[in-house]
Structure formats: structure tokens, C-alpha cells
Amino acid sequence: MTTVDASAAVRVAAEFVVPAGAIAAESCGQRVLFVEPGQYLATIETLYRDGFTMCVDLTAVDYLTHEGRSVPAGVVAERFEVVVNLLSVARRERVRVRVQVADNASLASIFDIHPSSEAMEREVFDMFGIRFDGHPDLTRILMPEDWDGHPLRKDYAQGRIPVQFKGAAS
């Protein structure tokens, strides 16, 4: 489990331009910014102007069974969390942006800032059901269009696929 060090937040804030409204922290030696869903797009834009021009990864986590996770003071933990890893090649720095997302809520798309996020946002939609407002083609990418549900949600039924072994009586 990753812990959030309050003294690290001060250290990170001193050497890093923290966008307005974001809460800075450090986790495993990496800078982390916790932002509210309403500030998400503005934070990504600010970081882009600050040199974080590469979106390395965008994914989500379902914390349905991990209610006791640690988040810094001032952050309200929700069931889902969207995690964006950004890279500044010129400065050789990374920053992780974490956004708490409620069940059946949506988040702004960062496609206009980072076009490489197109497939990643579609995957998060497909697997978790988190919608991205303003995405140019928010359709399933891994599952068939007529699939019911989102397989990476913790409350998704596991289902069963019968396996037939060679030589076994059917």
C-alpha cells in the first residue's frame, strides 16, 4: 500500500509548479497531484504548458473492496480513481495525476491536449464504465459492442467458460 507523506507534499510543492486546487504529494519517489474532477482538465492543461507534453498512461482503479486506502487530507476517496502519468522529456521528470471519480460519474476528456489518450480513455470506458465527456469516439475497444457490463469492475460477475480437455468424456 502506498502511503502519502505530508512532509513530501511540502517538498514537492517547493520544487514543482502545483496547479491551483491540486494537492501535491509524493509516492514511491514520484510526484503525485490529487485533483478534483472539475479541475482535472485545467490541471492537465497547466502541466502541458509546464512541459509535461507526453501522456504515458491513463488508466483507472476500482477501490470497491479497498475502502481503507490512504489519500491526503482534503481528498474525498471515491470508488474509482483515474490515474494519468505524464512525462516531461526535456526536464526528465514524471508526474502522476490522480482523480477520484464517483460511480456513474464522468470526467472531461484530455484528447484535445494529449491525442495519444484516445485509446486509453476508450479502454477505461470499456473496462470500468467511466465516461469521458468530449471524447471523439467513446466506443468499446476491447469488448464487443453488445457486451453487457464492464469486466474490470470489482462487482462484475466472473462468469464461467467451460473447458473441454482432450480425451475427456463430454
N, C-alpha and C positions, 0 to 999 in steps of 0.2 A: 504494500500500500504506500502511495506517495503522500508524504506529509507536506504541509505548507508552512514554511518558516517565516514568521512575521518580520524578523530582522532582515531576512533575504529580500523581502518586498521593499524595504527602505534602500538596501544596497542596489537592487535592480533599478529602482526609480531614480537613483542618483546618477547612474551612468547610461540611462536609456530614456528616450523621449516617450513617456507614457501618455497615450491619448486620453483626452478628457473623459472622465467617468469610468475608466478602466481601473481594475485593481491589479497591481503588479505583484508577482511572487516568483519564486524560483523552485524548480522541481528537477531533481537529478542533474543539476548543473545547467539547466536550460531555463531561459526566461519564459515566463508564463503570464499572460494577460487574461483576466476574467472580465468579460463584458456582458452587459445586459443585451437581450435580443434587439431592443430598439437602437442600441449604439453599435451593433455589430458591423453594419455596412460602413459607417463613418470611421470606425476603428481600422477596418481593412484599408480604406482609402488613405487614412493618415499614415499607416505603416507602409503603404505602397510609395507615397511621396517621400517617406523617410528612407527608402532604398530597399525595402523588402518586396522585391519585384517578382519573386518566384514562389508560386504556391506548390509546395512539395507534396502535401497531402491534405485531404479533407475527409473526415470520417465521423462516425457517431458512436456513442456508447449508451447502452441501456442499463441504468442502475436500479432496475426494479428490485433486485434481490440484494443490493448493497446500499441500503439506506444510510448506513453509518459512515459514509466516506467523508473525508475531510476537505473542506473548502474554506477559503479565508473569510474572516468576519466581513459582513456586508454582502455576501453572495448567498442567495437563496438556492439551495440544491433542488433541482427538478429531476424528473425521471430520466430524461435524455440529456445528453451533452454532445454538442457538435464541437469537434476539435479540428483546428486548422493549423498546419505547420507551414510557416513562411520562412524564406531564406533570402538574405542579402548577400549576393555573391561578392559584391565589391567590398563589403565590410567583413565578410566571412563570419556572419552571425545568423543565428536562428532565433525565432520567437514562436511560441505556441499560443494560439488564441483559443480560449475555452468559453463556450456559450451554453448556458443552461436553457433547455427547451422543454416546455410542458408537453404532456401527452396531447395529441391532436392540435398542436400549435404549428406555426410556420415561421420561417426565417427568410430574410432577404437573400437573394442570390448574389454571389460575388462574381458571376460570369463576366460582367462588363469590365471588371478590374482585372480579373485573372481568368482568361478564356480557358485555361487548362483545367479549371474546376468543373467544366461542363459534365464530363463523365462521372466525376467523383460525387457531384451533387445528385446525379441520377441514381447512382448506386446507393447513396444514403436514403433517398426516397424509396427505392425499390426494396431495400432490406429492412429499413426501420419505419418507413411511412412518414418521415419528416418532409414537409413540403418546402420548396424554395421559391418564394414569390419573385417573379421577373425572370425565371429561367426560360430560355428559348424553346426547350423541348423536354419538359419534365415527364418522361415516359419511362416504363420499366426498361432496364438494361440487361439484367441477368435472368429474371424470371419471365415466363410467358405473360403476354398482356392480360389474359383472362385468369391469372393466378389470384387466388383469394388469400389475402394476408401478407405479412411482412416477416420473412423467416428469421431475421436476427433479433426480433423482439423476444424478450425473456418469457412472455406469456403466450408465445406462438406454440401450438401443439406440434410435438415432434413428428408425429405420423409414423408410418411403418412401410417399408418396402420389402416385400417377400423375396427371399434369396433362395434360388434353387441350386443345389450343389450337384456337380456331375456324378452320376451313378447313384444318386439318392432316389428313393421311391417318391413319385409325385403324388 
